[in-house]
């Protein structure tokens, strides 16, 4: 995508990432994983979805390994657009996660998060 098209895409769409919430599968006291916002790039609004005016919320479950890296993901609730769902899933698989509290050592666990796709 050239620079002008990319700027148009960014100007024409707003992507909001809502913080990840851990779903407790680790034992009590082990802590939980939270999304490291600095490691996550917002997904690019798919050109097709942009031209069709598609919007929605993609709810995802990310399996986070003991090293804080995404291992697997599942779409829990669809935005009703395959392209938006896939873009959110690809972007979140590149994120890293950090333990909360910071001194804890969470085990591998599922983390819930969602992306809100909204045109302005």
C-alpha distances in whole Angstrom, upper triangle without the diagonal:
4,7,8,6,6,10,11,10,12,15,15,16,18,18,22,23,26,28,29,33,35,37,40,41,42,45,47,46,44,41,38,34,32,28,27,25,24,22,20,17,16,14,11,12,11,10,13,15,14,15,18,19,20,21,24,25,24,27,27,29,28,31,31,33,36,33,31,28,27,29,28,27,28,27,30,29,26,24,25,21,21,17,18,20,18,15,18,20,18,17,21,22,20,23,26,29,32,36,38,40,39,42,42,41,39,39,37,36,34,32,31,28,26,22,23,20,21,19,21
4,6,5,6,9,10,11,12,14,15,17,19,20,23,25,28,30,32,35,37,40,43,44,44,48,49,49,46,43,40,36,34,30,29,26,25,24,22,18,18,16,13,14,14,13,16,18,16,17,20,21,22,24,26,27,27,30,30,32,31,34,34,36,38,36,33,31,30,32,31,30,31,30,33,32,29,27,28,25,24,20,21,24,22,19,21,24,21,20,24,25,23,25,28,31,34,38,39,42,40,43,44,43,41,42,39,39,37,35,34,30,28,25,25,22,22,21,22
4,6,5,6,9,10,11,12,14,16,18,19,22,23,27,29,31,35,37,39,42,43,44,48,48,48,45,42,39,35,33,29,28,25,23,23,21,17,17,16,13,15,15,14,18,19,17,18,21,21,23,24,26,27,27,30,30,33,31,34,34,36,38,35,33,31,30,32,32,31,32,31,34,32,30,28,29,26,25,22,21,24,23,20,22,24,22,20,24,25,23,24,27,30,33,37,38,40,39,42,43,42,41,42,39,39,37,34,33,30,28,24,24,22,22,20,20
4,5,5,6,9,10,10,12,14,17,19,22,24,28,30,32,36,38,41,44,45,46,50,50,50,47,44,41,37,35,31,30,27,25,25,23,19,18,18,14,15,15,13,17,18,15,16,20,20,21,22,25,27,27,30,31,34,33,36,36,38,41,38,36,33,32,35,34,32,33,32,34,33,30,27,28,25,26,22,22,25,24,21,23,26,24,22,26,27,25,27,30,33,35,39,40,42,41,44,45,44,43,44,42,41,38,36,34,31,28,25,24,21,21,18,18
4,5,5,6,9,10,10,12,15,17,20,22,26,28,30,34,36,38,42,43,44,48,48,48,46,43,39,36,33,29,29,26,25,24,22,18,17,15,12,12,12,10,13,14,12,13,16,16,18,19,22,24,24,28,28,31,31,34,34,36,39,37,34,32,30,32,31,30,30,29,31,30,27,24,25,22,22,18,18,22,21,18,20,23,21,20,23,25,24,25,29,31,34,38,39,41,40,44,44,43,42,42,40,38,36,34,32,29,26,22,22,19,18,16,17
4,5,5,6,9,10,11,13,14,17,19,23,25,27,31,33,35,39,40,41,44,45,45,42,39,36,32,29,26,25,22,21,21,18,14,13,12,9,10,11,10,14,14,12,14,17,17,18,18,21,22,22,25,26,28,28,31,31,33,36,33,30,28,27,29,29,27,28,26,29,28,25,23,24,21,21,17,17,20,19,15,17,20,18,17,20,22,20,22,25,28,30,34,35,38,36,40,40,40,38,39,36,35,33,30,29,26,23,20,19,17,17,15,16
4,5,5,6,8,10,12,14,17,19,23,25,28,31,34,36,40,41,42,45,46,45,43,40,37,33,30,27,25,22,21,22,19,16,14,14,11,11,13,12,16,16,13,15,18,17,19,19,22,23,23,26,27,30,30,33,33,35,37,35,32,30,29,32,31,29,30,28,31,29,27,24,26,23,23,20,19,22,21,18,19,22,21,19,22,24,22,23,26,29,31,35,36,38,37,40,41,41,39,40,38,37,34,32,30,27,24,20,20,17,16,14,14
4,5,5,6,9,11,14,17,20,23,26,28,32,35,37,40,42,43,47,47,47,45,41,38,35,32,28,27,24,24,24,21,18,15,15,11,11,12,10,14,14,10,12,15,14,16,17,20,22,23,26,27,30,30,34,34,37,39,37,34,32,30,33,32,30,30,28,30,28,26,22,24,21,22,19,18,21,21,18,19,23,22,20,23,25,24,25,28,31,33,37,37,40,39,42,43,42,41,42,39,38,35,33,31,27,24,20,19,16,15,12,12
4,5,5,6,9,11,14,17,20,23,25,29,31,33,37,38,40,43,44,44,41,38,35,32,29,25,25,21,22,21,18,15,12,11,8,7,9,8,11,11,8,10,13,12,13,14,17,18,19,22,24,27,27,30,30,33,36,34,31,29,27,29,28,26,26,24,26,25,22,19,20,17,18,15,14,17,17,14,16,19,18,16,20,22,21,22,25,28,30,34,35,37,36,40,40,40,38,38,36,34,32,29,27,23,21,17,16,13,12,10,11
4,6,6,7,9,12,15,18,21,23,27,29,32,35,37,38,41,42,41,39,36,33,29,26,23,22,19,19,19,16,13,10,10,8,8,11,11,14,13,10,13,16,14,15,15,17,18,19,22,23,26,26,29,29,32,34,32,29,27,26,29,28,26,26,24,26,25,22,19,21,19,20,17,15,18,18,15,15,19,18,16,18,21,20,20,23,25,28,31,32,34,34,37,37,37,36,37,35,33,30,28,26,22,19,16,15,12,12,10,10
4,6,8,11,14,17,20,23,25,29,32,34,38,40,41,44,44,44,42,39,35,32,29,25,25,21,21,22,19,16,14,14,12,11,13,13,16,15,11,13,16,14,16,15,18,19,21,24,25,29,29,32,32,35,37,36,32,31,29,32,31,29,29,27,29,26,24,21,23,21,22,19,17,21,21,18,18,22,22,19,22,25,23,24,27,28,31,34,34,36,36,40,40,40,39,40,38,36,33,30,28,24,22,18,16,13,12,9,9
4,7,10,13,17,20,23,25,29,32,34,37,39,41,44,44,44,42,39,36,33,29,26,26,23,23,24,21,17,14,14,11,9,12,11,13,12,8,10,12,10,12,12,15,17,19,22,24,28,28,32,32,35,38,36,33,31,30,32,31,28,28,25,27,24,22,18,20,18,20,17,15,19,20,17,17,21,21,19,22,25,24,24,28,29,32,35,35,38,37,41,41,41,39,40,38,36,33,30,27,24,21,17,15,12,10,7,6
4,7,10,13,16,19,22,25,28,30,34,35,37,40,40,41,39,35,32,29,26,23,23,19,21,21,18,15,11,11,9,7,10,10,13,10,8,11,12,10,10,10,12,14,16,19,21,24,25,28,29,32,35,33,30,28,26,29,27,25,24,22,23,21,19,15,17,15,17,15,12,16,17,14,14,18,18,16,18,22,21,21,25,26,29,31,32,34,34,38,37,38,35,36,34,32,29,26,24,20,17,13,11,8,6,5,6
4,6,10,13,16,19,22,25,27,31,33,34,37,37,37,36,32,29,26,23,20,20,16,18,19,15,13,10,10,10,8,12,13,15,13,11,14,15,12,12,10,11,12,14,17,19,22,23,26,27,30,32,31,27,26,24,27,26,23,23,21,22,20,18,15,17,16,18,16,13,15,17,14,13,17,17,15,17,20,20,19,22,23,26,28,28,31,31,34,34,35,33,34,32,30,27,23,21,17,14,11,9,7,5,6,7
4,7,10,13,15,18,21,24,27,29,31,34,34,34,32,29,25,23,19,16,17,14,15,16,12,10,7,8,8,8,11,14,15,13,12,15,16,13,12,10,10,10,11,14,15,18,19,22,23,26,29,27,24,22,21,24,22,19,20,17,18,17,15,13,16,15,16,14,11,12,14,11,10,13,14,12,13,17,16,16,19,20,22,25,25,28,28,31,31,31,29,30,28,26,23,20,17,14,11,7,6,5,6,8,10
4,6,10,12,15,19,21,24,27,28,31,31,31,29,26,23,20,17,14,15,12,14,15,12,11,8,10,11,11,15,17,19,16,15,19,19,16,15,11,11,9,11,12,14,17,18,21,21,25,27,26,22,21,20,23,22,19,19,17,18,16,16,13,17,16,18,16,13,14,16,13,11,14,15,13,13,16,16,15,18,18,20,23,22,25,25,29,28,29,27,28,26,24,21,18,15,11,9,6,5,7,8,11,12
4,6,9,12,15,18,21,23,24,27,27,27,26,22,19,16,13,10,12,9,12,12,9,10,7,9,12,13,16,19,20,18,18,21,21,19,17,14,12,10,10,11,11,14,14,18,18,21,23,22,19,18,16,20,19,16,17,15,16,15,15,14,17,17,18,17,13,13,15,13,9,12,14,11,10,14,14,12,14,14,17,19,19,21,22,25,25,25,23,24,22,20,18,14,12,8,6,5,6,9,11,14,15
4,6,9,13,15,18,21,22,25,25,25,24,20,17,15,11,10,12,10,13,14,12,13,11,13,16,16,19,22,23,20,20,24,24,21,19,15,13,10,10,10,11,13,14,17,17,21,22,22,18,18,17,20,19,16,17,15,15,14,15,14,18,19,20,19,15,15,17,15,12,14,16,13,12,15,16,13,15,14,16,17,17,19,20,24,23,24,21,23,21,19,16,12,10,7,6,6,8,11,13,16,18
4,6,10,13,16,18,19,22,21,21,20,16,13,11,8,7,9,8,12,13,11,13,12,15,18,19,22,25,26,23,24,27,27,25,22,19,17,13,13,11,12,12,12,15,15,18,19,19,15,16,15,18,18,16,17,16,16,16,18,17,21,21,22,21,18,17,19,17,13,15,17,14,11,14,15,12,13,11,12,14,13,15,16,20,19,20,18,20,19,16,14,10,9,6,8,9,11,14,17,20,21
4,6,9,12,15,16,19,19,19,17,14,11,8,6,5,9,9,13,13,11,14,14,16,19,20,23,26,27,24,25,29,28,26,23,20,17,14,13,10,9,9,9,12,11,15,16,17,13,14,13,15,15,13,14,14,13,15,17,17,21,21,21,21,18,16,18,17,13,13,16,14,10,13,14,11,11,9,11,12,12,14,16,19,17,17,15,16,15,12,10,6,6,4,7,10,13,16,19,22,24
4,6,9,12,13,16,16,16,15,12,9,8,7,8,12,13,16,16,15,18,18,19,23,23,26,29,30,27,28,32,31,29,26,22,19,16,14,11,11,10,10,12,12,15,17,18,14,15,14,17,16,14,15,15,14,15,18,19,22,23,23,24,21,19,20,20,16,16,18,17,13,15,17,14,14,11,12,12,11,13,15,18,16,17,14,15,14,11,9,6,5,6,9,13,15,19,21,25,26
4,6,9,10,13,13,14,12,9,6,6,7,9,13,15,18,17,17,20,20,21,25,26,28,31,32,29,31,34,33,31,28,25,22,18,16,13,12,9,9,10,10,13,14,15,12,14,13,15,15,14,14,15,14,16,19,21,24,25,25,25,23,20,21,21,18,17,19,18,14,16,17,15,14,11,11,10,10,12,14,16,14,14,11,12,11,8,7,4,6,8,12,15,18,22,24,28,30
4,6,9,11,12,14,13,11,8,9,10,13,16,18,21,20,20,23,23,23,27,28,29,33,33,30,32,35,34,32,29,26,23,19,17,13,12,9,10,10,11,14,15,17,15,16,15,16,15,14,14,15,13,15,19,21,24,25,25,26,24,21,22,23,19,18,21,20,16,17,20,17,16,14,14,13,13,15,17,19,16,15,12,12,11,8,6,5,7,10,13,17,20,23,26,30,32
4,6,8,8,11,10,9,7,10,12,15,18,20,23,23,22,25,26,27,30,31,33,36,37,34,36,39,38,36,33,30,26,23,21,17,15,12,13,12,12,14,14,17,15,17,16,17,17,16,17,18,16,19,22,25,27,29,28,29,27,24,25,26,23,21,24,23,19,20,22,19,18,15,15,13,12,14,17,17,14,14,10,10,10,7,8,8,10,14,17,21,23,27,30,33,35
4,7,9,11,10,10,9,11,14,16,19,22,25,23,23,27,27,28,31,32,34,37,38,35,37,40,39,38,34,32,28,25,22,18,16,13,13,11,11,12,13,16,15,16,16,15,15,15,16,18,17,20,23,26,28,30,29,30,28,25,25,27,23,21,24,24,20,20,22,20,18,16,16,14,14,16,18,18,15,13,10,8,8,6,7,9,12,15,19,22,25,29,32,35,38
4,6,8,6,7,7,10,13,16,19,22,24,23,23,27,28,29,33,34,35,39,40,37,39,42,41,40,37,34,31,27,25,21,19,15,14,12,11,11,11,14,14,16,16,16,17,17,19,21,20,23,26,29,31,32,31,32,30,27,28,28,25,23,25,25,21,20,22,20,18,15,14,12,12,13,15,15,11,10,7,6,7,6,9,11,14,17,21,24,27,31,34,37,39
4,6,6,8,9,13,16,19,22,25,27,26,27,30,31,32,36,38,39,43,43,41,43,46,45,43,40,37,34,30,28,24,22,19,18,16,15,15,13,17,17,19,19,20,20,21,22,25,23,26,30,32,35,36,35,36,34,31,31,32,29,27,29,28,25,24,26,24,21,18,17,14,14,14,16,15,12,11,8,8,11,10,13,14,17,21,24,28,31,34,37,41,42
4,6,7,9,13,16,20,22,25,27,27,27,31,32,33,37,38,40,44,45,42,43,47,46,44,41,38,34,31,29,25,23,20,20,18,17,17,16,19,18,21,22,22,23,23,24,26,25,27,31,33,36,37,36,37,35,32,33,33,30,28,30,30,26,26,27,25,22,19,17,14,12,12,15,14,11,11,10,11,13,13,15,16,18,21,25,28,31,34,37,41,42
4,5,9,13,15,19,21,24,26,25,27,30,32,33,37,39,41,44,45,43,44,48,47,45,42,39,36,32,30,27,25,22,21,19,17,17,15,18,17,21,22,23,24,25,26,28,27,29,33,34,38,39,38,38,36,33,34,34,31,29,31,30,26,26,27,24,21,18,16,12,10,10,12,11,8,9,9,11,14,14,16,17,19,22,26,29,31,35,38,41,42
4,7,10,13,17,18,22,23,23,24,28,29,31,35,36,38,42,43,41,42,45,45,43,40,37,34,30,28,25,23,19,18,16,14,14,11,14,14,17,18,19,21,22,24,26,25,28,31,33,36,36,35,36,34,31,31,31,28,27,28,27,23,23,24,21,18,15,13,9,9,9,11,10,6,6,5,7,10,11,14,14,18,20,24,27,30,33,36,40,41
4,7,10,13,15,18,20,20,21,25,26,28,32,34,36,39,40,38,39,43,42,40,37,34,31,27,26,22,20,18,16,15,13,13,11,13,12,16,17,18,20,20,22,24,23,26,29,30,33,34,33,34,31,29,29,29,26,24,26,24,21,21,22,19,16,12,10,7,6,6,9,9,5,6,5,8,11,10,13,12,15,17,21,24,27,30,33,36,38
4,7,10,12,15,18,17,18,22,23,24,28,30,32,36,37,34,35,39,38,36,33,30,28,24,22,19,17,14,13,12,10,11,10,12,10,13,14,16,17,17,19,20,20,22,25,27,30,30,30,30,27,25,25,25,22,21,22,21,17,18,19,16,13,9,8,6,5,7,9,11,8,8,5,8,9,8,9,9,11,14,17,20,23,27,29,33,34
4,7,9,12,14,14,14,18,19,21,25,27,29,32,34,31,32,36,36,34,31,28,25,22,20,17,15,12,10,10,7,9,9,10,7,10,11,13,14,15,17,18,18,21,23,24,28,28,27,27,25,22,23,22,19,18,19,17,14,14,15,12,9,6,5,5,6,9,9,12,9,9,7,9,9,8,9,7,10,11,15,18,21,24,27,30,32
4,6,9,12,12,12,15,16,19,22,24,26,30,31,29,30,33,33,31,28,25,23,19,18,15,14,12,11,12,10,12,12,12,9,11,11,15,16,15,17,18,18,20,22,23,26,26,26,25,23,21,21,20,17,16,18,16,12,14,14,10,9,5,5,6,7,9,10,13,12,12,10,13,12,11,10,8,9,10,13,15,18,21,24,27,28
4,6,9,8,8,12,13,15,19,21,23,26,28,26,26,30,30,28,26,23,21,18,16,14,12,12,10,12,10,13,14,13,9,10,10,14,15,14,16,17,17,19,20,21,24,24,23,23,20,18,19,17,14,14,15,12,9,11,11,7,6,4,6,9,10,13,13,16,15,15,13,15,14,13,12,9,10,9,11,13,16,18,21,24,26
4,5,6,7,11,13,15,19,21,24,27,29,27,27,31,31,30,27,25,23,20,19,17,16,15,13,14,12,14,15,13,9,10,12,15,17,16,19,20,21,22,23,23,27,26,25,24,22,20,20,18,16,16,16,13,11,12,11,7,6,5,6,9,11,13,12,15,15,15,15,17,16,15,15,12,13,12,14,15,18,20,22,25,26
4,5,5,8,10,13,16,18,21,24,27,25,24,28,29,27,25,22,21,18,17,17,16,16,15,17,15,17,18,16,13,13,14,18,18,18,20,20,21,21,22,22,25,24,24,23,20,19,19,17,14,15,15,12,10,13,11,8,8,8,10,13,14,16,15,18,19,19,18,20,19,18,17,14,14,12,13,13,15,17,19,22,23
4,6,8,10,14,16,19,22,25,28,26,25,29,30,28,27,24,24,21,20,20,19,19,17,19,17,18,19,17,14,14,15,19,20,20,22,23,24,25,25,24,28,27,26,24,22,21,21,18,16,17,16,13,12,14,11,9,9,10,11,14,15,17,16,19,20,20,20,22,21,21,20,17,18,15,16,16,18,20,21,23,24
4,7,10,12,15,18,21,24,26,25,25,28,30,28,26,24,23,21,19,19,17,17,15,16,14,16,17,14,11,11,12,15,17,17,20,21,22,23,24,23,27,25,24,22,20,20,19,16,14,15,13,10,10,11,8,5,6,8,10,14,16,18,16,19,20,19,19,20,19,19,18,16,17,15,16,15,18,19,22,24,25
4,6,9,12,15,17,20,23,21,21,25,26,24,22,20,20,17,16,16,14,15,13,16,14,17,18,16,13,12,12,15,16,15,17,18,20,20,20,20,23,21,21,19,16,16,15,13,11,12,11,7,7,9,7,5,7,9,12,16,17,20,19,22,22,21,20,21,19,19,17,15,15,12,13,12,15,16,18,20,22
4,6,9,12,15,17,20,19,18,22,23,22,20,19,19,17,16,17,16,17,16,18,17,20,22,19,16,15,14,17,18,17,19,18,21,21,20,19,22,20,20,17,15,15,15,11,10,12,10,7,8,10,8,8,11,13,16,19,21,23,22,26,25,25,24,25,23,22,20,18,17,14,14,12,14,14,16,18,20
4,6,9,12,15,17,16,15,19,20,18,17,15,15,14,13,15,15,17,16,19,19,22,24,22,19,17,16,19,19,17,18,17,19,19,18,16,19,17,17,15,12,13,13,9,8,11,10,7,9,12,10,10,13,15,18,21,22,25,24,28,27,27,25,26,24,23,21,18,17,13,12,9,11,11,13,14,16
4,6,9,12,14,13,13,16,17,16,15,14,14,13,12,14,14,16,16,19,19,22,25,23,20,18,16,18,17,15,16,15,18,17,16,14,17,14,14,11,9,10,10,6,6,9,8,5,8,11,10,11,15,17,20,24,25,28,27,30,30,29,27,27,25,23,21,18,17,14,12,9,11,10,12,14,16
4,6,9,11,11,10,13,15,14,13,13,14,15,14,17,17,20,19,22,23,26,28,27,24,21,19,22,20,18,19,18,20,19,17,15,17,14,14,11,9,12,11,7,9,12,10,9,12,14,13,15,18,21,24,27,28,31,30,34,33,33,31,31,28,27,24,22,21,17,15,12,12,10,12,13,15
4,6,9,7,6,10,11,11,10,10,12,13,13,16,17,20,20,24,25,28,31,29,26,24,22,24,22,20,20,17,20,18,15,13,14,12,12,9,7,11,11,8,9,12,12,11,14,16,16,17,21,23,26,29,30,33,33,36,35,35,33,33,30,28,26,23,21,18,15,11,11,8,10,10,12
4,6,5,6,9,10,11,9,11,13,14,14,17,18,21,21,25,26,29,32,31,28,25,22,24,22,20,19,17,20,18,15,13,14,10,10,7,7,10,10,7,10,13,12,12,15,17,17,19,23,25,29,32,33,36,35,38,38,37,34,34,31,30,27,25,23,20,17,14,14,10,12,12,15
4,5,5,6,9,10,10,12,15,17,17,21,22,25,25,28,30,32,35,34,31,28,26,27,26,23,23,21,23,22,18,16,16,12,13,9,10,14,13,11,14,16,16,16,19,21,21,23,26,29,32,35,36,39,39,42,41,40,38,38,35,33,30,28,26,23,20,17,16,13,14,12,15
4,5,5,6,9,9,12,14,17,17,20,22,25,26,29,31,33,37,36,33,30,27,28,26,23,23,20,23,21,17,14,14,10,11,8,10,13,13,12,15,17,17,17,20,22,23,24,28,30,34,37,38,41,41,44,43,42,39,39,36,34,31,29,27,24,21,18,17,13,14,13,16
4,6,5,6,5,8,11,13,14,17,19,23,24,27,29,32,35,34,31,29,26,27,25,22,21,18,20,18,14,11,11,8,9,7,7,11,12,11,13,15,16,16,19,21,22,23,27,28,32,35,35,38,38,42,40,40,37,37,34,32,28,26,24,21,18,15,13,10,11,10,14
4,5,5,6,8,12,14,16,19,21,25,26,29,30,34,37,35,32,30,27,29,27,24,23,21,23,20,17,14,14,11,13,10,10,13,14,12,14,17,18,17,20,22,23,24,27,29,32,35,36,39,39,42,41,41,38,38,36,34,30,28,25,22,19,15,14,10,10,8,11
4,5,8,11,14,18,19,22,24,28,29,32,34,37,40,39,36,33,31,32,30,27,26,23,25,23,19,16,15,13,15,12,12,16,17,16,18,21,21,21,23,25,26,27,31,33,36,39,40,42,42,46,45,44,42,42,39,37,34,32,29,26,22,19,17,13,13,10,13
4,5,9,12,16,17,21,23,27,28,32,33,37,40,39,36,34,31,32,29,26,25,22,23,20,17,14,13,10,13,11,12,15,16,16,17,20,21,21,23,26,27,28,31,33,36,39,40,42,43,46,45,44,41,41,38,36,33,31,28,25,21,18,16,13,12,11,14
4,6,10,14,16,19,22,26,27,31,32,36,39,38,35,33,30,32,29,26,24,21,22,19,16,12,12,11,14,12,11,15,17,16,17,20,21,20,22,25,26,27,30,32,35,37,37,40,41,44,43,43,40,40,37,35,31,29,26,23,19,16,14,10,9,7,10
4,7,10,12,16,18,22,24,27,29,33,36,35,32,30,27,28,26,22,21,17,19,16,12,9,9,7,10,9,8,11,13,13,14,17,18,18,20,22,24,24,28,29,32,34,35,37,38,41,40,40,37,37,34,32,28,26,23,20,16,13,11,8,8,8,12
4,7,10,13,16,20,22,25,27,31,34,33,30,28,25,27,25,21,19,16,17,14,11,7,8,8,11,11,8,11,13,13,12,15,17,17,18,21,22,22,26,26,29,32,32,34,35,38,37,37,34,35,32,29,26,23,20,17,13,11,8,5,5,7,10
4,7,10,13,17,19,23,25,28,31,31,28,26,23,25,22,19,17,13,13,10,8,4,7,8,11,11,8,9,13,12,11,14,17,16,16,19,21,21,24,24,27,29,29,32,33,36,35,34,31,32,29,26,23,20,17,14,10,8,6,5,7,10,13
4,6,10,13,16,19,21,25,28,28,24,23,20,22,20,16,14,11,11,8,7,5,8,9,12,12,9,8,12,12,10,12,15,14,14,17,19,18,21,21,24,26,25,28,29,32,31,31,28,28,26,23,19,16,13,10,7,6,4,6,9,12,15
4,6,10,12,16,18,22,25,25,22,20,17,19,16,12,10,7,8,6,5,5,8,9,10,11,7,6,9,10,7,9,12,12,11,14,16,16,19,19,22,24,24,27,28,31,29,29,25,25,23,20,16,14,11,9,5,5,6,8,11,15,18
4,7,10,14,16,20,22,23,20,19,16,17,14,11,9,6,5,5,6,8,11,12,13,14,11,8,11,12,9,9,13,13,11,13,16,15,17,17,20,21,21,24,25,28,26,26,22,22,20,17,13,11,7,6,4,7,9,11,14,18,21
4,6,10,12,16,19,20,17,15,12,13,10,7,6,5,5,7,9,11,13,14,13,14,12,9,10,12,8,7,11,11,9,10,14,13,15,15,18,19,20,23,24,26,24,23,20,19,16,13,10,8,6,5,6,8,11,14,17,20,23
4,7,9,13,16,17,14,13,10,11,8,6,5,6,6,9,12,14,17,17,16,17,15,12,13,14,11,9,12,13,10,10,14,13,14,13,16,17,18,21,22,24,21,20,16,16,13,10,6,5,5,6,9,11,15,17,21,24,27
4,6,10,13,14,11,10,6,7,6,4,7,9,10,13,15,17,19,19,18,18,17,13,13,14,11,9,11,11,8,8,11,10,11,10,13,15,16,19,20,22,19,18,14,14,10,8,5,5,6,8,10,13,16,19,22,25,28
4,7,10,11,9,8,6,5,5,6,9,12,13,16,18,20,23,23,21,21,20,17,16,17,15,12,13,14,11,9,12,11,11,10,13,14,16,19,19,20,18,15,12,11,7,6,4,6,9,11,14,16,20,22,26,29,32
4,7,8,6,6,5,6,7,9,12,15,16,19,21,23,25,25,23,23,22,19,18,19,16,14,14,14,11,9,11,10,8,7,10,11,13,16,16,17,15,12,9,8,6,5,6,7,10,12,15,18,21,24,27,30,33
4,5,5,6,6,6,9,12,15,18,19,22,24,26,29,28,26,26,25,22,21,22,19,17,17,17,14,12,13,12,10,9,11,11,14,16,16,17,14,11,9,7,4,7,9,10,14,16,19,21,25,27,31,34,36
4,6,8,10,10,13,15,18,21,22,25,27,29,32,32,30,30,28,26,25,25,22,20,20,20,17,15,16,14,11,10,10,10,13,14,14,14,11,8,6,5,5,8,11,12,16,18,22,24,27,30,33,36,38
4,6,9,10,13,16,19,22,23,26,28,30,32,32,30,29,28,25,24,24,22,19,19,18,16,14,13,12,9,8,9,10,13,15,13,14,12,9,9,9,8,11,13,14,17,19,22,23,27,29,32,35,37
4,7,9,12,14,17,20,21,23,25,26,29,29,27,26,25,22,22,21,19,17,17,15,13,11,11,9,6,5,6,8,11,13,12,13,12,10,9,9,8,10,11,11,14,15,18,20,23,26,29,32,34
4,6,9,11,15,18,19,22,23,25,27,26,24,24,22,20,19,18,16,14,13,13,10,8,8,7,5,6,9,11,15,17,16,17,16,13,12,12,10,11,11,11,14,15,17,19,22,24,27,30,32
4,6,8,11,14,16,19,20,21,24,23,21,20,19,17,15,15,13,11,11,11,8,5,7,7,7,8,11,13,16,19,18,20,18,16,14,13,10,10,9,10,12,12,15,16,20,22,25,28,30
4,7,11,14,16,19,20,22,24,24,21,21,20,18,16,17,15,12,12,13,11,8,10,10,10,11,14,16,19,21,21,22,20,17,15,13,9,10,10,11,14,15,17,19,22,24,28,30,33
4,7,11,13,16,17,19,21,20,18,18,18,15,13,15,13,10,10,12,10,7,11,12,12,13,16,18,20,23,23,25,22,20,17,15,11,10,9,11,12,13,15,17,20,22,26,28,31
4,7,9,12,13,16,18,17,15,16,15,11,11,12,11,7,9,11,8,7,11,12,13,14,17,19,20,23,24,26,23,21,18,17,13,11,9,9,10,11,12,14,17,19,22,25,28
4,6,9,10,13,15,15,13,15,14,10,10,13,11,8,11,13,11,10,14,15,16,17,20,21,22,25,26,28,26,24,20,19,15,13,10,10,10,11,11,13,16,18,21,24,28
4,6,7,10,11,12,10,12,11,7,9,11,9,7,11,13,11,12,15,16,18,18,22,23,24,27,28,30,28,26,23,22,18,16,12,12,10,10,9,11,13,15,18,21,25
4,7,10,12,13,13,15,13,10,12,14,12,11,14,16,14,15,18,18,20,19,22,23,23,26,28,30,27,26,23,22,19,16,12,11,9,9,9,12,14,16,19,22,25
4,7,9,11,11,14,12,9,12,14,12,12,15,16,15,17,20,19,22,21,24,25,25,28,30,32,30,29,25,25,22,19,15,14,11,10,9,10,11,13,16,19,22
4,5,7,8,10,9,6,10,12,10,11,14,15,15,17,20,20,23,23,26,27,28,31,32,35,32,32,28,28,25,22,18,17,13,12,10,10,11,11,14,17,20
4,5,8,9,7,6,10,11,10,12,15,15,15,18,20,20,23,24,27,29,29,32,33,36,34,33,30,30,27,24,20,19,15,13,10,9,8,8,11,13,17
4,7,9,8,8,11,13,13,14,17,18,18,20,23,23,26,27,30,32,32,35,36,39,37,36,33,32,29,27,23,22,18,17,14,13,12,11,13,15,19
4,5,5,6,9,10,11,12,14,16,17,19,21,22,25,26,30,32,33,35,36,39,37,36,33,33,30,27,23,22,19,17,14,13,12,10,13,14,18
4,6,5,6,9,10,10,12,14,15,16,19,20,24,25,29,31,32,35,36,38,36,35,32,31,28,26,22,21,19,17,15,13,14,12,15,17,21
4,5,5,6,9,10,11,12,14,16,17,19,23,24,28,31,32,35,35,38,36,35,32,32,28,26,23,22,20,18,15,13,13,11,14,15,19
4,6,5,6,9,10,11,12,14,16,17,21,22,26,28,29,32,32,35,34,33,30,30,27,25,21,20,17,15,12,9,10,8,11,12,16
4,6,5,6,9,10,11,12,15,16,19,20,24,26,27,30,31,33,32,30,27,27,24,21,18,17,14,12,10,9,10,10,13,15,19
4,5,5,6,9,10,11,13,15,18,20,24,26,28,31,31,33,32,30,27,27,23,22,18,18,16,14,12,11,13,12,16,18,21
4,5,5,6,9,10,11,13,17,19,22,25,27,30,30,32,31,30,27,27,24,22,20,18,16,14,12,10,12,10,14,15,19
4,6,5,6,9,10,11,14,16,20,22,23,26,26,29,28,27,24,24,21,19,16,15,13,10,8,7,9,9,13,15,18
4,6,5,6,9,10,13,15,19,21,23,26,26,28,27,25,23,22,19,17,14,13,12,10,10,9,12,13,17,19,22
4,6,5,7,9,13,15,19,22,24,27,26,29,28,26,24,23,20,19,16,15,15,13,13,12,15,15,18,20,23
4,5,5,7,11,13,17,20,22,25,24,27,26,25,23,23,20,19,17,15,14,12,11,10,13,13,16,19,21
4,5,5,8,10,14,17,19,21,21,24,23,21,19,19,16,15,13,11,11,9,9,9,13,14,18,20,23
4,6,8,10,14,17,19,22,22,24,22,21,18,18,15,14,13,12,12,12,13,13,16,17,21,23,26
4,7,10,14,17,19,22,21,23,22,21,19,19,17,17,15,14,15,14,15,14,18,18,22,24,26
4,7,10,14,16,19,17,20,19,18,17,17,15,15,14,12,13,12,13,13,17,18,21,24,26
4,7,10,13,16,14,17,16,15,14,14,13,13,13,12,14,13,15,16,19,21,24,27,29
4,7,9,12,11,14,13,12,11,12,11,11,11,9,12,12,15,16,20,22,25,28,29
4,7,9,7,10,10,10,9,12,12,12,13,11,14,14,17,19,22,25,27,30,32
4,6,5,7,6,7,6,10,11,11,13,12,15,16,19,21,24,27,30,33,34
3,5,7,6,9,8,12,13,13,14,12,15,16,19,21,24,27,30,33,34
4,6,6,9,9,13,15,15,17,15,17,18,22,24,27,30,32,35,36
4,6,8,10,14,16,16,18,16,19,20,23,25,27,30,33,36,36
4,7,10,13,16,17,19,19,21,22,26,28,31,34,36,39,40
4,6,10,13,14,16,16,19,21,24,27,30,33,36,39,40
4,7,10,12,15,15,19,20,24,27,30,33,36,39,40
4,7,8,11,12,15,17,21,24,27,30,33,37,38
4,6,10,12,15,18,22,25,28,31,34,37,40
4,7,10,13,16,20,22,26,28,32,35,37
4,7,10,13,17,20,23,26,29,33,35
4,7,10,13,16,20,23,26,29,32
4,7,10,13,17,20,23,27,29
4,7,11,14,17,20,24,26
4,7,10,13,16,20,22
4,7,10,13,16,19
4,6,10,13,15
4,6,10,12
4,7,10
4,6
4
